[in-house]
Amino acid sequence: MYVFLPSTVPALAALLDRGRLEGEALTAFTADAGPDGDTEEAEYDAMYAAARASLRLLAEDPGAPRRRVVLAAEMPDAAVEHGGRHAEGVARVTVAGGVPYKKLRSVHIDDTDAADDVAESAADPASEAAEDHELMWFGVQEIRYLVEESHA
């Protein structure tokens, strides 16, 4: 099952150190388009649900670079527990036992130019300032570069 996990740049650094995203029960989002739905659109919506959850993580970590981070992973169905619908076409799920690096498929992150708007949205949950920014796609092999770039 393809899942989208909210994250932060410091969590990416920890992922590189440990070789896995740690957590007993990680919140994630997945496409739930139904038999007649548009899976690609539902995956896009699931990714942005994770991006909104990333803002909450940023609010809890004021020292983290102000960039939303979403990790896409392909997990076995047995590792994913459904928590119900989050929004139309999106299900909120829990991933048990962490996510090994080898299960990651991509990283989605804000451009550094979005930092002020992301900071505003992290500080004020009612703000939609970050909504105007599209997340960029990176391969997992580029995580080290993203961490270094964010701390430069």
Contacts in CASP RR format, 6 or more apart in sequence:
PFRMAT RR
TARGET T0000
AUTHOR 0000-0000-0000
METHOD contacts of the structure
MODEL  1
MYVFLPSTVPALAALLDRGRLEGEALTAFTADAGPDGDTEEAEYDAMYAA
ARASLRLLAEDPGAPRRRVVLAAEMPDAAVEHGGRHAEGVARVTVAGGVP
YKKLRSVHIDDTDAADDVAESAADPASEAAEDHELMWFGVQEIRYLVEES
HA
1 30 0 8 1.000
1 74 0 8 1.000
1 75 0 8 1.000
1 76 0 8 1.000
1 77 0 8 1.000
1 80 0 8 1.000
1 93 0 8 1.000
2 30 0 8 1.000
2 31 0 8 1.000
2 43 0 8 1.000
2 72 0 8 1.000
2 73 0 8 1.000
2 74 0 8 1.000
2 75 0 8 1.000
2 105 0 8 1.000
3 28 0 8 1.000
3 29 0 8 1.000
3 30 0 8 1.000
3 46 0 8 1.000
3 72 0 8 1.000
3 73 0 8 1.000
3 74 0 8 1.000
3 75 0 8 1.000
3 80 0 8 1.000
3 93 0 8 1.000
3 95 0 8 1.000
4 28 0 8 1.000
4 29 0 8 1.000
4 30 0 8 1.000
4 43 0 8 1.000
4 46 0 8 1.000
4 47 0 8 1.000
4 49 0 8 1.000
4 50 0 8 1.000
4 70 0 8 1.000
4 71 0 8 1.000
4 72 0 8 1.000
4 108 0 8 1.000
5 21 0 8 1.000
5 26 0 8 1.000
5 27 0 8 1.000
5 28 0 8 1.000
5 50 0 8 1.000
5 70 0 8 1.000
5 71 0 8 1.000
5 72 0 8 1.000
5 73 0 8 1.000
5 95 0 8 1.000
5 99 0 8 1.000
6 27 0 8 1.000
6 28 0 8 1.000
6 50 0 8 1.000
6 51 0 8 1.000
6 52 0 8 1.000
6 53 0 8 1.000
6 54 0 8 1.000
6 56 0 8 1.000
6 57 0 8 1.000
6 68 0 8 1.000
6 69 0 8 1.000
6 70 0 8 1.000
7 15 0 8 1.000
7 21 0 8 1.000
7 54 0 8 1.000
7 57 0 8 1.000
7 69 0 8 1.000
7 70 0 8 1.000
7 71 0 8 1.000
8 54 0 8 1.000
8 57 0 8 1.000
8 58 0 8 1.000
8 61 0 8 1.000
8 64 0 8 1.000
8 65 0 8 1.000
8 67 0 8 1.000
8 69 0 8 1.000
9 64 0 8 1.000
9 65 0 8 1.000
9 67 0 8 1.000
9 69 0 8 1.000
9 109 0 8 1.000
9 146 0 8 1.000
9 147 0 8 1.000
9 150 0 8 1.000
9 151 0 8 1.000
10 61 0 8 1.000
10 63 0 8 1.000
10 64 0 8 1.000
11 21 0 8 1.000
11 57 0 8 1.000
11 69 0 8 1.000
12 69 0 8 1.000
12 107 0 8 1.000
12 143 0 8 1.000
12 146 0 8 1.000
12 147 0 8 1.000
13 147 0 8 1.000
14 22 0 8 1.000
15 21 0 8 1.000
15 101 0 8 1.000
15 143 0 8 1.000
16 143 0 8 1.000
16 144 0 8 1.000
16 147 0 8 1.000
19 100 0 8 1.000
19 101 0 8 1.000
20 98 0 8 1.000
20 99 0 8 1.000
20 100 0 8 1.000
20 101 0 8 1.000
21 71 0 8 1.000
21 73 0 8 1.000
21 98 0 8 1.000
21 99 0 8 1.000
21 104 0 8 1.000
22 98 0 8 1.000
23 97 0 8 1.000
23 98 0 8 1.000
24 96 0 8 1.000
24 97 0 8 1.000
24 98 0 8 1.000
25 81 0 8 1.000
25 94 0 8 1.000
25 95 0 8 1.000
25 96 0 8 1.000
25 97 0 8 1.000
26 94 0 8 1.000
26 95 0 8 1.000
26 97 0 8 1.000
26 98 0 8 1.000
26 99 0 8 1.000
27 53 0 8 1.000
27 92 0 8 1.000
27 93 0 8 1.000
27 94 0 8 1.000
28 50 0 8 1.000
28 73 0 8 1.000
28 80 0 8 1.000
28 92 0 8 1.000
28 93 0 8 1.000
28 94 0 8 1.000
28 95 0 8 1.000
29 46 0 8 1.000
29 47 0 8 1.000
29 49 0 8 1.000
29 50 0 8 1.000
29 53 0 8 1.000
29 86 0 8 1.000
29 90 0 8 1.000
29 91 0 8 1.000
29 92 0 8 1.000
29 93 0 8 1.000
30 46 0 8 1.000
30 80 0 8 1.000
30 90 0 8 1.000
30 91 0 8 1.000
30 93 0 8 1.000
31 39 0 8 1.000
31 42 0 8 1.000
31 43 0 8 1.000
31 45 0 8 1.000
31 46 0 8 1.000
31 89 0 8 1.000
31 90 0 8 1.000
31 91 0 8 1.000
32 42 0 8 1.000
32 46 0 8 1.000
32 85 0 8 1.000
32 89 0 8 1.000
32 90 0 8 1.000
32 91 0 8 1.000
33 39 0 8 1.000
33 41 0 8 1.000
33 42 0 8 1.000
33 89 0 8 1.000
34 42 0 8 1.000
34 89 0 8 1.000
37 89 0 8 1.000
42 89 0 8 1.000
42 90 0 8 1.000
45 87 0 8 1.000
45 88 0 8 1.000
45 89 0 8 1.000
45 90 0 8 1.000
46 89 0 8 1.000
46 90 0 8 1.000
46 91 0 8 1.000
47 70 0 8 1.000
47 72 0 8 1.000
47 108 0 8 1.000
47 135 0 8 1.000
48 135 0 8 1.000
49 86 0 8 1.000
49 87 0 8 1.000
49 90 0 8 1.000
49 92 0 8 1.000
50 70 0 8 1.000
51 68 0 8 1.000
51 70 0 8 1.000
51 108 0 8 1.000
51 130 0 8 1.000
51 135 0 8 1.000
54 68 0 8 1.000
54 69 0 8 1.000
54 70 0 8 1.000
55 68 0 8 1.000
55 118 0 8 1.000
55 121 0 8 1.000
55 122 0 8 1.000
55 125 0 8 1.000
55 130 0 8 1.000
56 122 0 8 1.000
56 125 0 8 1.000
57 64 0 8 1.000
58 64 0 8 1.000
58 66 0 8 1.000
58 68 0 8 1.000
58 118 0 8 1.000
58 119 0 8 1.000
58 122 0 8 1.000
59 122 0 8 1.000
59 123 0 8 1.000
59 125 0 8 1.000
65 115 0 8 1.000
65 150 0 8 1.000
65 151 0 8 1.000
66 110 0 8 1.000
66 114 0 8 1.000
66 115 0 8 1.000
66 116 0 8 1.000
66 118 0 8 1.000
66 119 0 8 1.000
66 122 0 8 1.000
67 109 0 8 1.000
67 110 0 8 1.000
67 112 0 8 1.000
67 114 0 8 1.000
67 115 0 8 1.000
67 118 0 8 1.000
67 150 0 8 1.000
68 109 0 8 1.000
68 110 0 8 1.000
68 114 0 8 1.000
68 118 0 8 1.000
68 130 0 8 1.000
68 135 0 8 1.000
69 107 0 8 1.000
69 108 0 8 1.000
69 109 0 8 1.000
69 110 0 8 1.000
70 107 0 8 1.000
70 108 0 8 1.000
70 109 0 8 1.000
70 135 0 8 1.000
71 99 0 8 1.000
71 104 0 8 1.000
71 106 0 8 1.000
71 107 0 8 1.000
71 108 0 8 1.000
72 104 0 8 1.000
72 105 0 8 1.000
72 106 0 8 1.000
72 107 0 8 1.000
72 108 0 8 1.000
73 95 0 8 1.000
73 99 0 8 1.000
73 103 0 8 1.000
73 104 0 8 1.000
73 105 0 8 1.000
74 103 0 8 1.000
74 105 0 8 1.000
75 95 0 8 1.000
75 99 0 8 1.000
75 103 0 8 1.000
79 95 0 8 1.000
79 96 0 8 1.000
79 97 0 8 1.000
80 93 0 8 1.000
80 94 0 8 1.000
80 95 0 8 1.000
80 96 0 8 1.000
81 93 0 8 1.000
81 94 0 8 1.000
81 95 0 8 1.000
81 96 0 8 1.000
82 91 0 8 1.000
82 93 0 8 1.000
83 91 0 8 1.000
83 92 0 8 1.000
83 93 0 8 1.000
83 94 0 8 1.000
84 91 0 8 1.000
84 92 0 8 1.000
84 93 0 8 1.000
85 91 0 8 1.000
85 92 0 8 1.000
86 92 0 8 1.000
101 140 0 8 1.000
104 140 0 8 1.000
105 140 0 8 1.000
106 137 0 8 1.000
106 138 0 8 1.000
106 139 0 8 1.000
106 140 0 8 1.000
107 137 0 8 1.000
107 138 0 8 1.000
107 139 0 8 1.000
107 140 0 8 1.000
107 142 0 8 1.000
107 143 0 8 1.000
107 146 0 8 1.000
108 135 0 8 1.000
108 136 0 8 1.000
108 137 0 8 1.000
108 138 0 8 1.000
109 135 0 8 1.000
109 136 0 8 1.000
109 138 0 8 1.000
109 146 0 8 1.000
110 118 0 8 1.000
110 130 0 8 1.000
110 133 0 8 1.000
110 135 0 8 1.000
110 136 0 8 1.000
111 133 0 8 1.000
111 136 0 8 1.000
112 149 0 8 1.000
112 150 0 8 1.000
114 130 0 8 1.000
114 133 0 8 1.000
116 129 0 8 1.000
117 129 0 8 1.000
117 130 0 8 1.000
117 132 0 8 1.000
117 133 0 8 1.000
118 129 0 8 1.000
118 130 0 8 1.000
118 133 0 8 1.000
120 127 0 8 1.000
120 129 0 8 1.000
120 130 0 8 1.000
121 127 0 8 1.000
121 128 0 8 1.000
121 129 0 8 1.000
121 130 0 8 1.000
121 131 0 8 1.000
122 130 0 8 1.000
138 145 0 8 1.000
138 146 0 8 1.000
END
